[in-house]
Amino acid sequence: MEPKYISAFPGTGTTRIFVGNDGNLYEASGGSRAWRNNNPGNLEYGPFTRNNGAIGSDGRFAIFPDSETGFNAMVKLLSGGAYKNLTINDAVHKYAPSNENDTEKYIKSIESQTGFSRLTILNQLSKDNMLRLAKAMARHEGNIPGKKRLVSKDERQV
């Protein structure tokens, strides 16, 4: 059973180091950034993510103690003030701007996975449908597992 992670920081290269409540260090390597950060929505680090469970940052994106906390933060963001009155189309343009993403492909992915129209307003989605939307977005963001391992005491830098 994995310990509860209480803080996290970037390791060497693309690895992430988690500090467990058991005093050990754990390394997440390989896989996608979303997986390494326990951040299925690739939420950027800041006041919102800190207030919703983030325990660190990789320099841009939040690192959460587990993927459930990261997913719940994503749902809260999409259900909240900045997004709740937007259509799926407008929400995706805000969430994944076209200067960094193929927003049309992203929207079509959501429509295909959920059956929702891009003109659906987020606050009109039931709780279950909001979860479906968030899961579709998380799948589009990519959550490819890597490996987690205990960092031995000999490997720790002093």
N, C-alpha and C positions, 0 to 999 in steps of 0.2 A: 504494500500500500504506500502510495506517495505521500510525503508529508505535505503540510500546508505551506505554500511559499509565501514569505513575508516581505521580500524585496527582490529586485532583479536589476540586471544591468547588462550591457553588451559585453560579450567576450571577444576572443580573437576572431577576426573575419566576420562571419555572419552568425556566430554562435551567441547564445544567450546564457547567462549564468543566473540561476535562481538560488536564493538563500532560503533554506527550509527552516521551519520552526524547531527542527531537531538539531540545528546548528551545522548541518552539512550543506555543501554546495552541490548543485545539480546543473549539468550542462545540457542544453537543447541544441542540436546541430542538424544540418540537412533540412529537408522539407522546405516549406514555404515560410515567408516572413510572418504571415498570418498565424501559422501553426507555432513557430518558435516563440511568438509573442503572446500566445493564447488570446489572440485578437482577431476573431473571424471576420470582423468588418473592417479591419485595417484603420481603426480610429486613430486620429492624431492625438498625441499627448498634450494635455493642457488642463485647465481647471475642470472642465466637464469630466474628462476621463479620471482625473485624480479623485473627484468627488463620487465617482462610480466604480471605484475599486482598483484602479491602476496602481501598480506597485513599482513602476519604473518606466523608462523610456529607452528606445534604441537610438535616440537622437532626433527622431521625428514621430514615430508611432508609439502608442502606449503598449506597455507590457502588463498583462493581467495575471493574477495568481493561477487562474485556470480558464479554460475556454468558456465555461458557463458564465463566469463573471463578465468576460469580454462580450459574449453574445447578449447578455442582459443589458449591458451598457449601450450596445448598438440599438436594441429595441427601444430603450428609453430615449435615445437621441431621435430616432425616427418618429416616436410618439409625442415628442415634446414640441415646445414653442416654435423653434426655427423650421420645423418640417411638417407639423401636423396639418397645416392648411394648404400644403403643396400637393400637386398631382404627382404621380409616380414619375412622370417625365421631368417635371421641374425639380423634384427631390433628387433624382439621379444626377441631373446637371449640377446641382449644388454639392452633392455628396462626392461625386467622382467627376470633377470638371474636365471638359474636353481638352484642355491643354495637357492633361496627364492620362486621359482614358479615352477609349472609343465609346462615347456615351450612347450612341445609337445601338451599338452591339450590346451594351450593358442593358439598355431598356428592353431590347428584343429578347434577351436572355431571361429577364424577369417575366415578360409577357408569356414566353414559351413555358417556363417552369410553373407559373402560377395560374395562368389563364386570365389574369387581371389586365384591364386596359391601361394604357399609359396615361389616360385621362382620369383614372381613379384618384380621388383625393384621400390622402393618408388617414385623416380623422374619420373617414367613413368606413374604414376597415374594422371588422370585429377583432378582438384580441387574437383569436386563432388565425385570422387572415393576416394580421400584422406579423405574427410569428412566421407564417408562410413566406411573406415578403422578405423578412430578415434572413430566413434560411436561404432563399433564392439569391439574395445579395451576397451572403457569405459564400455560397457555392461559386458565384461568379468571381468573387475576390480571390478565391483559391485557398484551400486548406489542405495542403499536401503534407502528410506526416513525415517526420524525420526520426531522429533517435534521441532519447534522454538517457543520461547516465549519471551516476554518482561520481563526483570529482574526488579522487583519492587525496589524502592528506599530503602525500609526496608531491602532487602536482600543484598544490596551492603556492602562490607566490607570497613571500613574506615582505 
